[in-house]
């Protein structure tokens, strides 16, 4: 069996690798199209995933149907997160850069995949309108994020959002990321089961290993 997928804002391909590994664990393979506007990112992704179909272009300039070449089961996307992150401090924000997440809605509407998975920094949930000076409007944090989710609802998707810690799933990093899952149908959102905890924990039914230290993977 095969899973036909598209990876938007593909980067070096970490998400694509995870997708391929997950599919392999289910006895399936992935037919993947990867899209990024930055030539170096596309070249890197192609070295890491020579079996994928690559497109080096701005996402909003492409016809989703041309990229898909048929039915799509899964759309994954990691829109630009720089302008959402708290690491910016109080610097002015470029609202056009933050708007890249709206491309996900356009592609979902055009392709109607069964599942859409979006990854971003936790602060993506505070996406809201800006002042003329590029500062966040006080008291309106999260308004645009909810409008974005409602746009997915309007085209037939249910959505769920959750912040996950990579360390809880066996990675040697405590990086936290927001995952927004959109799907068609009445099934519950299939969130992964935590396999690790900071100091390890468990009971008769669900033992969890301690977090892995970074020294395990540092050369």
Number of C-alpha atoms within 10 A of each C-alpha: 8 12 17 18 23 29 23 23 22 25 22 19 20 12 17 24 14 11 20 18 15 14 16 13 10 9 10 13 17 20 15 23 21 25 25 22 18 15 13 13 18 23 17 14 23 17 13 15 18 11 12 17 15 21 19 16 14 12 18 14 8 14 11 18 13 8 15 18 10 11 14 20 17 22 24 22 23 20 22 18 17 16 20 22 15 13 9 11 7 10 11 15 18 15 16 8 14 18 16 17 19 15 15 24 20 16 22 22 17 14 18 21 21 16 20 25 19 19 21 22 20 19 16 26 19 17 22 21 18 17 11 9 9 14 15 18 12 10 8 13 18 16 14 17 17 15 13 18 19 15 16 22 16 12 15 16 23 20 19 15 18 13 15 18 17 17 21 24 20 18 16 17 16 18 12 15 17 18 20 18 20 24 22 16 11 8 8 10 13 8 12 8 9 17 18 21 19 13 10 13 13 12 7 5 6 11 14 19 18 16 21 20 13 11 8 8 10 7 4
